[in-house]
Amino acid sequence: MVSVDEAVIARLESHGMHMELLVDPEIALEFREKHGEMQLDLDDILASRFVFIDAKAGEKASNEELAKVFETTELEACVRRVLTKGELQLTTDQRRRMVERKRKLIVSIIARNAINPQTGTPHPPTRIENAMDEARVHIDPFRSADAQVQDVLKVLRPLIPIRFEHVSIAVHLPADHAPKAYAIVKGFGELKKEEWQRDGSWIGIVDMPAGLHTEFYGELNKRTHGNVETRIVKQPGTPGGRAKHE
């Protein structure tokens, strides 16, 4: 259960009344970002298992008032309605910390999925962060990171060459490394084709965000001690092509 000191007020105005909850801001934001499509553990999200008329004064809503506003007195139904339809009252420090966490997540998403189309290589996270600073990108703590990525990319494009791309890589794993290295290949993207050979080796094609292919090669080489064959069958920014990975 979140402490009262760390909780924020979630408020719904309806029927001429304020209905307030003391909630964990992180869980409340996640709930809003998922549009209410998630399970709620009331002991995790609530600092107090009550709906208030005035949370700061500790004035609780009566059953009659709950029934008037929510048409139910069941606590979880009331909580879901407040979180979905109401607003969160964040402190300045809470907003700053949430913006920073959301910003780092957006940078991570862009770094994993985007490349410099001029070189075909990923942008380091620091380059993306610096460009965001230069562009003075606004991050909304109440919107999901995924929903903000395209808006951020539009602002960054005049400053750095960047776009989202996918790359398809053919992989041949020798028999002595295939069982363990296979999990690495599968974890980096979507397998478009795969086949286990009679000698125990494995061949396949994996499609992944272009920003991951350098990391992918590094992980495969580490697991197989360099004993792996890879070949790009779809180059970033082109309909097809071949390039041998050295």
C-alpha positions in Angstrom: 0.0 0.0 0.0 1.3 3.4 -1.0 1.9 5.8 2.0 -0.2 8.9 2.4 2.9 11.1 2.0 3.7 9.6 -1.4 0.1 9.4 -2.7 -1.6 11.9 -4.9 -5.2 12.9 -5.1 -7.3 11.5 -8.0 -10.5 13.7 -8.3 -13.8 13.3 -10.1 -16.3 16.2 -10.2 -19.8 15.0 -10.7 -23.4 15.7 -9.5 -22.1 18.9 -7.9 -19.6 17.0 -5.7 -15.9 16.2 -5.5 -15.1 12.5 -5.2 -11.4 12.0 -4.2 -9.0 9.1 -3.7 -5.5 8.9 -2.4 -3.6 6.8 -5.0 -0.2 5.7 -6.1 0.6 8.0 -9.0 2.6 5.4 -11.0 -0.2 2.8 -10.9 -2.8 5.4 -11.5 -0.9 6.6 -14.6 -0.5 3.1 -15.9 -4.2 2.5 -15.4 -5.0 5.6 -17.4 -2.5 4.8 -20.2 -4.2 1.3 -20.6 -7.6 2.9 -20.7 -8.7 0.9 -17.6 -7.9 -2.4 -19.2 -5.9 -3.8 -16.3 -6.5 -5.6 -13.0 -6.4 -3.4 -9.9 -5.1 -4.4 -6.5 -6.7 -1.9 -4.3 -4.2 -2.5 -1.5 -1.4 -1.5 -4.0 -3.0 1.6 -5.5 -4.9 3.1 -2.5 -3.3 4.8 0.5 -6.7 4.6 2.2 -9.6 2.3 1.2 -12.1 5.1 1.2 -13.6 7.6 -1.3 -13.5 11.1 0.1 -15.4 14.3 -0.4 -12.3 16.1 0.8 -9.2 13.8 1.1 -7.0 16.4 2.8 -9.6 17.0 5.5 -10.3 13.2 5.8 -14.0 13.8 5.0 -15.4 10.5 3.7 -18.2 10.1 1.2 -21.3 8.5 2.5 -22.9 5.5 0.9 -25.8 7.7 -0.3 -23.3 10.1 -2.0 -21.5 7.2 -3.6 -24.7 5.8 -4.9 -25.7 9.2 -6.3 -22.4 9.7 -8.2 -21.4 6.2 -9.1 -24.7 4.3 -8.9 -22.9 1.8 -6.7 -21.1 1.7 -3.4 -18.6 -1.0 -4.5 -15.2 0.4 -3.9 -13.3 -1.0 -7.0 -16.1 0.3 -9.3 -15.8 3.7 -7.8 -12.0 3.7 -8.0 -12.1 2.7 -11.7 -14.5 5.5 -12.5 -12.4 8.1 -10.7 -9.2 7.0 -12.4 -10.8 6.8 -15.9 -12.9 9.9 -15.9 -11.2 12.1 -13.3 -7.8 13.9 -13.0 -4.6 13.4 -11.0 -3.3 16.2 -8.8 0.5 15.8 -9.0 2.9 17.9 -7.0 5.6 19.7 -8.9 8.3 17.2 -7.8 6.1 14.2 -8.7 5.4 15.7 -12.2 9.1 16.4 -12.7 10.1 12.8 -11.8 7.4 11.3 -13.9 8.3 13.4 -16.9 11.9 12.3 -16.6 11.0 8.6 -16.4 8.7 9.0 -19.4 11.4 10.9 -21.3 14.0 8.1 -20.7 11.4 5.5 -21.9 10.8 7.5 -25.1 14.6 7.8 -25.7 14.9 4.0 -25.2 12.1 3.3 -27.7 13.6 5.6 -30.4 17.1 4.2 -29.8 15.9 0.7 -30.3 13.8 1.3 -33.4 15.4 4.2 -35.3 18.5 4.5 -37.4 20.4 7.2 -39.2 19.2 6.6 -42.8 22.5 8.2 -44.1 24.7 5.5 -42.5 22.2 2.7 -41.7 23.4 2.7 -38.1 21.5 3.4 -34.8 21.6 6.7 -33.1 23.2 6.5 -29.6 20.7 7.4 -26.8 22.9 10.4 -25.8 22.5 11.9 -29.4 18.7 11.5 -29.2 18.7 13.1 -25.7 20.8 16.0 -26.9 18.5 16.6 -29.9 15.5 16.5 -27.6 17.1 19.1 -25.4 17.9 21.3 -28.4 14.3 21.0 -29.7 12.9 21.6 -26.2 10.6 18.6 -26.6 7.6 18.6 -24.3 6.8 15.3 -22.5 3.3 14.7 -21.2 3.4 12.6 -18.0 -0.2 11.5 -18.6 0.3 10.1 -22.1 1.9 6.8 -22.8 5.5 6.8 -24.2 4.4 4.9 -27.3 1.7 7.6 -28.0 4.3 10.4 -27.9 7.1 8.8 -29.9 5.9 9.9 -33.4 5.4 13.5 -32.1 9.0 13.5 -30.8 10.3 12.1 -34.1 8.7 15.0 -36.1 10.5 17.5 -33.9 13.8 15.7 -34.1 13.9 15.2 -37.9 15.0 18.8 -38.7 17.9 18.3 -36.3 19.2 14.8 -37.0 18.6 12.3 -39.9 16.3 9.7 -38.3 13.6 7.2 -39.2 12.2 4.0 -38.0 13.3 0.9 -40.0 13.2 -2.9 -39.7 15.9 -5.2 -41.0 15.7 -8.9 -41.8 18.8 -11.0 -40.9 19.5 -14.5 -42.0 21.3 -16.5 -39.3 23.1 -19.9 -39.3 23.8 -21.3 -35.8 26.2 -24.3 -35.6 25.0 -27.4 -33.8 27.2 -26.9 -30.7 25.7 -23.4 -30.1 22.3 -23.6 -31.6 20.2 -24.6 -28.5 21.3 -21.7 -26.4 21.9 -19.1 -29.1 18.4 -19.8 -30.6 16.8 -18.0 -27.6 18.9 -14.9 -28.3 17.7 -14.8 -31.9 14.1 -15.3 -31.0 14.3 -12.6 -28.3 15.4 -9.9 -30.7 12.5 -10.0 -33.1 10.0 -12.0 -35.2 11.1 -15.2 -36.8 10.0 -15.1 -40.4 11.5 -18.5 -41.3 13.3 -21.2 -39.4 14.6 -24.8 -39.8 16.5 -27.2 -37.7 19.0 -29.1 -39.8 19.8 -32.8 -39.5 23.3 -32.1 -38.1 21.7 -30.1 -35.2 22.4 -26.7 -36.6 19.7 -24.0 -37.1 19.0 -21.6 -39.9 16.4 -18.8 -39.9 15.5 -15.3 -40.8 14.6 -12.8 -38.0 13.0 -9.4 -38.5 13.8 -6.7 -36.0 14.0 -3.0 -35.4 17.0 -1.7 -37.3 18.3 0.0 -34.2 18.9 -3.4 -32.6 21.0 -5.1 -35.1 24.4 -4.0 -33.7 23.4 -5.2 -30.3 22.1 -8.4 -31.9 25.5 -9.1 -33.5 27.2 -8.5 -30.2 25.0 -10.8 -28.2 25.3 -13.6 -30.8 29.1 -13.3 -31.0 29.3 -13.4 -27.3 27.2 -16.5 -27.0 28.8 -18.4 -29.9 32.4 -17.0 -29.4 32.1 -15.6 -32.9 31.2 -19.0 -34.5 28.0 -17.8 -36.2 27.0 -16.7 -39.7 24.7 -13.8 -40.4 23.6 -12.0 -43.5 21.3 -9.0 -44.0 18.6 -9.9 -46.4 16.8 -6.6 -46.1 18.8 -3.5 -45.7 17.3 -0.5 -43.8 15.7 1.9 -46.2 15.7 -0.5 -49.2 13.3 -3.1 -50.5 15.9 -5.8 -50.3 19.6 -6.5 -50.6 22.5 -8.5 -49.3 25.3 -7.7 -47.0 27.6 -10.1 -45.2 28.2 -9.3 -41.5 31.9 -9.6 -40.6 
